[in-house]
Amino acid sequence: MKLEIFKDIPNYESKYQVSNLGRVKSLPRKKFNGKGYHLTKEKILKTSVNPKARRAYEIVSLAGECRTVHSLVAECFLNHNALDRKLVVHHIDNNPLNNNLDNLEIITHRENISISKKGSSKYTGVSFAKDRNKWRAKITINKQQINLGAFETEELANLAYQQKLNTIL
Protein backbone atom coordinates (compact mmCIF):
# COMPACT_ATOMS: atom_id res chain seq x y z
CA MET A 1 0.00 0.00 0.00
CA LYS A 2 1.24 3.44 -0.90
CA LEU A 3 2.06 6.00 1.80
CA GLU A 4 -0.44 8.86 1.84
CA ILE A 5 1.07 12.33 2.11
CA PHE A 6 -1.06 15.41 2.79
CA LYS A 7 -0.09 18.97 1.87
CA ASP A 8 -1.70 22.32 2.64
CA ILE A 9 -3.85 23.75 -0.14
CA PRO A 10 -2.67 27.27 -1.07
CA ASN A 11 -5.02 30.00 0.23
CA TYR A 12 -6.54 27.42 2.62
CA GLU A 13 -3.54 26.74 4.87
CA SER A 14 -4.55 25.40 8.31
CA LYS A 15 -8.05 24.68 6.92
CA TYR A 16 -7.73 22.08 4.14
CA GLN A 17 -5.17 19.63 2.81
CA VAL A 18 -5.01 17.32 -0.21
CA SER A 19 -3.14 14.03 -0.49
CA ASN A 20 -1.07 12.37 -3.20
CA LEU A 21 -3.87 9.78 -3.38
CA GLY A 22 -6.45 12.42 -4.29
CA ARG A 23 -8.24 12.75 -0.95
CA VAL A 24 -9.11 16.14 0.56
CA LYS A 25 -9.48 16.72 4.27
CA SER A 26 -10.68 19.46 6.54
CA LEU A 27 -8.32 20.20 9.43
CA PRO A 28 -9.47 20.67 13.04
CA ARG A 29 -10.09 24.32 13.86
CA LYS A 30 -12.26 26.68 15.86
CA LYS A 31 -15.46 27.69 14.08
CA PHE A 32 -18.08 30.21 15.11
CA ASN A 33 -21.60 28.75 15.00
CA GLY A 34 -23.56 31.92 15.81
CA LYS A 35 -23.51 31.43 19.57
CA GLY A 36 -19.90 30.67 20.24
CA TYR A 37 -16.84 28.84 19.05
CA HIS A 38 -16.55 25.09 18.81
CA LEU A 39 -13.72 22.82 17.70
CA THR A 40 -14.31 20.92 14.46
CA LYS A 41 -12.75 17.51 13.94
CA GLU A 42 -10.44 16.50 11.12
CA LYS A 43 -12.38 14.69 8.41
CA ILE A 44 -12.05 13.48 4.84
CA LEU A 45 -14.38 15.54 2.66
CA LYS A 46 -16.97 13.99 0.42
CA THR A 47 -16.54 14.63 -3.26
CA SER A 48 -19.19 14.78 -5.94
CA VAL A 49 -19.39 14.67 -9.70
CA ASN A 50 -21.40 17.17 -11.71
CA PRO A 51 -23.57 14.98 -13.97
CA LYS A 52 -24.16 17.90 -16.34
CA ALA A 53 -20.45 18.50 -16.91
CA ARG A 54 -18.78 17.44 -20.14
CA ARG A 55 -16.22 15.40 -18.23
CA ALA A 56 -17.04 13.75 -14.90
CA TYR A 57 -14.37 15.33 -12.70
CA GLU A 58 -14.54 14.95 -8.92
CA ILE A 59 -15.25 18.25 -7.19
CA VAL A 60 -15.05 19.27 -3.56
CA SER A 61 -16.31 22.34 -1.72
CA LEU A 62 -13.68 24.40 0.14
CA ALA A 63 -15.35 27.10 2.22
CA GLY A 64 -18.15 27.28 -0.33
CA GLU A 65 -15.86 27.32 -3.38
CA CYS A 66 -16.06 24.30 -5.72
CA ARG A 67 -12.69 22.99 -6.87
CA THR A 68 -11.72 19.96 -8.92
CA VAL A 69 -9.71 17.41 -6.95
CA HIS A 70 -7.21 16.74 -9.74
CA SER A 71 -6.34 20.45 -9.94
CA LEU A 72 -5.76 20.57 -6.17
CA VAL A 73 -3.42 17.56 -6.33
CA ALA A 74 -1.54 19.12 -9.27
CA GLU A 75 -1.31 22.49 -7.55
CA CYS A 76 0.11 21.03 -4.33
CA PHE A 77 2.34 18.25 -5.66
CA LEU A 78 3.26 19.31 -9.21
CA ASN A 79 3.42 23.10 -8.61
CA HIS A 80 0.76 23.64 -11.27
CA ASN A 81 -0.62 27.15 -11.64
CA ALA A 82 -4.31 26.83 -12.55
CA LEU A 83 -4.26 30.36 -13.97
CA ASP A 84 -1.77 29.32 -16.65
CA ARG A 85 -4.23 28.33 -19.40
CA LYS A 86 -1.46 27.00 -21.67
CA LEU A 87 -0.73 24.15 -19.25
CA VAL A 88 -3.37 21.67 -18.11
CA VAL A 89 -3.62 18.64 -15.84
CA HIS A 90 -3.89 15.39 -17.79
CA HIS A 91 -5.16 12.07 -16.41
CA ILE A 92 -2.68 9.56 -17.85
CA ASP A 93 -5.19 6.68 -17.82
CA ASN A 94 -7.94 8.98 -19.18
CA ASN A 95 -10.07 8.23 -16.10
CA PRO A 96 -11.17 11.64 -14.75
CA LEU A 97 -12.00 10.06 -11.38
CA ASN A 98 -8.48 8.72 -10.78
CA ASN A 99 -6.84 11.66 -8.99
CA ASN A 100 -3.82 9.74 -7.73
CA LEU A 101 -0.63 11.79 -8.16
CA ASP A 102 0.95 8.97 -10.20
CA ASN A 103 -1.90 9.35 -12.73
CA LEU A 104 -1.53 13.10 -13.24
CA GLU A 105 0.87 15.08 -15.41
CA ILE A 106 1.13 18.68 -16.57
CA ILE A 107 1.04 19.06 -20.35
CA THR A 108 0.24 21.81 -22.83
CA HIS A 109 -3.35 22.44 -23.85
CA ARG A 110 -2.42 21.51 -27.44
CA GLU A 111 -0.96 18.16 -26.30
CA ASN A 112 -4.10 17.47 -24.27
CA ILE A 113 -6.31 18.09 -27.30
CA SER A 114 -4.12 15.79 -29.38
CA ILE A 115 -4.40 12.99 -26.82
CA SER A 116 -8.14 13.20 -26.34
CA LYS A 117 -9.21 14.07 -29.86
CA LYS A 118 -11.85 12.04 -31.60
CA GLY A 119 -12.26 12.46 -35.32
CA SER A 120 -11.77 11.04 -38.77
CA SER A 121 -7.96 11.30 -38.73
CA LYS A 122 -5.19 9.89 -36.60
CA TYR A 123 -3.51 13.31 -36.77
CA THR A 124 -4.31 16.46 -34.84
CA GLY A 125 -5.79 19.24 -36.98
CA VAL A 126 -6.65 16.90 -39.85
CA SER A 127 -10.11 15.72 -40.91
CA PHE A 128 -11.72 14.20 -43.97
CA ALA A 129 -14.04 16.43 -45.98
CA LYS A 130 -16.57 14.05 -47.53
CA ASP A 131 -18.07 16.74 -49.76
CA ARG A 132 -14.67 17.37 -51.42
CA ASN A 133 -13.27 13.86 -50.98
CA LYS A 134 -10.05 15.38 -49.60
CA TRP A 135 -8.21 15.69 -46.33
CA ARG A 136 -8.47 19.10 -44.70
CA ALA A 137 -5.93 20.69 -42.34
CA LYS A 138 -6.82 23.41 -39.80
CA ILE A 139 -4.96 24.90 -36.86
CA THR A 140 -6.11 27.16 -34.04
CA ILE A 141 -3.77 29.94 -32.94
CA ASN A 142 -4.82 32.42 -30.27
CA LYS A 143 -8.44 31.22 -30.53
CA GLN A 144 -8.48 31.88 -34.29
CA GLN A 145 -8.94 28.92 -36.62
CA ILE A 146 -6.78 28.96 -39.76
CA ASN A 147 -7.65 26.75 -42.75
CA LEU A 148 -4.45 25.27 -44.18
CA GLY A 149 -6.04 23.74 -47.27
CA ALA A 150 -7.32 20.49 -48.76
CA PHE A 151 -4.99 17.60 -49.59
CA GLU A 152 -5.07 14.30 -51.45
CA THR A 153 -3.69 12.32 -48.50
CA GLU A 154 -3.98 12.41 -44.74
CA GLU A 155 -0.19 12.54 -44.47
CA LEU A 156 0.09 15.66 -46.67
CA ALA A 157 -2.55 17.42 -44.57
CA ASN A 158 -0.61 16.48 -41.42
CA LEU A 159 2.61 17.80 -42.97
CA ALA A 160 0.93 21.18 -43.61
CA TYR A 161 -0.30 21.24 -40.00
CA GLN A 162 3.15 20.37 -38.60
CA GLN A 163 4.88 23.00 -40.75
CA LYS A 164 2.46 25.71 -39.56
CA LEU A 165 2.83 24.53 -35.96
CA ASN A 166 6.63 24.79 -36.21
CA THR A 167 6.38 28.40 -37.38
CA ILE A 168 4.52 29.43 -34.21
CA LEU A 169 6.60 27.49 -31.66
N, C-alpha and C positions, 0 to 999 in steps of 0.2 A: 504494500500500500504506500502511496506517495505521501510525503510529508506536506501538510497544509501550512502555508505561510500567509499571514494577513498583513496588509499594509494600509496605512491611513489614506483615505480618499481626499485629494486636494480640495480645499474649501470646506471640508467637513471633518477636519482633524478633531480628534477626541469625541466625535459623534458616530462616525461610520468607518468601517474598514471593508476591504474586498480581499479575497484570497486568490492564490494561484490556481485553485480548483474552480473558481467562478462562483463562490458563495459570498454573499454580502451580509455583514452583521452590524447591528446597532450596539454601541458600547454603553456600559452603565454610566448614568449621569443624573444630575438633579434636574427635574422638570417641574414647572409651575402648572398646577392643575386648576387654577382659579381661586382656590382657597389657601393653598400653601404649596410648599415644595415636597416632592417625594422622589425617592431614588428608583430609577428604572433599572431593570436587569439587562444583562447582555443577552442578545438573542439573534439567531439567524433570521433574516428577513425573507418573507415569502415573495416570490417573483410571479409575474404573470406574463401572458403573451397576448398582444393585441390581435384579435382574430380578423380585424379589418385591414391590418397592415399588409403590405406587399410581401414582406418576408417576416417570418414568425420569430422575431428576436425576443429574448427574455428581457423584461423591464422590471425595474424596482423603483419604489418611491423613496427619495431621500428628502426629508423635511418638506414634503409636498411637491417636489420636483421629480418628474419621471426621467430615468436614465437607463440606457441599455447596459446590461451587465458586461457584455463583451468590450464595450468602450471603457468601462471602469477598470477592467482587468488590464487592458492595453495602456491606459493612462498611468496606472500605478506600477506596472511591471515592465512595460516596453517603452516608457517615456513618450507615449503618443500624445500629440496635441490635437484634440478634437476640432479645434478651430482651423487647422491646416487642412483645407478641403482637397488638396492635391494628394494627400496620403490618407488611406483608409485601413480599417481593420478587416482582415480576411480570415474566414474560417477555413482552415486547410482541408478539412474533410467535407466541406460544404454543408455541414449541419449547423444551422444558426442557433441551435439550443446547446451546443457543446462549447461552453465558455472556458474550458480548461486552457491555461496558459500555453501548454504544448500544442494546442490546436489553433493558436492565433498568431498572425504575422502582420506586419505593417508593409503595405505595398502601395504603389501609385494607383490612383483612380483608373487610369487607362489600363493597367495590368488587371485590375479587378474586373473591368468590363470584358476584357479578353478572356478571362477564365470562365466567367459565368454567362458568356453570350450564347444565345440560342438563335440559329438562323440557317440559311441555306448553304453557307460556306464554312469551311474549316478555318478560314482566316478572318481576323478582325477587320472590319471596315469593308468587307466584300460580301455582295449578295447577288443572287441571280435574278435578272429582270426577264420574266417570262414573256412580256409583251414585245421585247426586242430580241429575245433569245441570245442575250449576251450577259457577261458578268460585269457588274457595276462596282466601282470603288468610290467610297465617300470617307471623309475624315472630319472630325469635329475639333475645332481649335477655338478656344475662348468662347465656348457656347455657340459658335457659328459653324454650321455644316457646309463643307466644301465638296462639291461633286468633282471627282477626279477623272470621270469618263467611263465609257463602256468598252469592254475588252472581249476578245474571242475566247480566252481561257481564264480560269480562276487564278492561275499562277501569275498571269500578266496583270490582272487587277490587283493582286496582292503586292506585286513588285511596285506598282504605281503608289499604293498606300504606303509601303515601307520607305520609298524615296521621299515622299512628302513628309512623313514622320521624321526622317533623318534631318530634314531642313529646319525643323522647328526645335529639335533637341539640342 
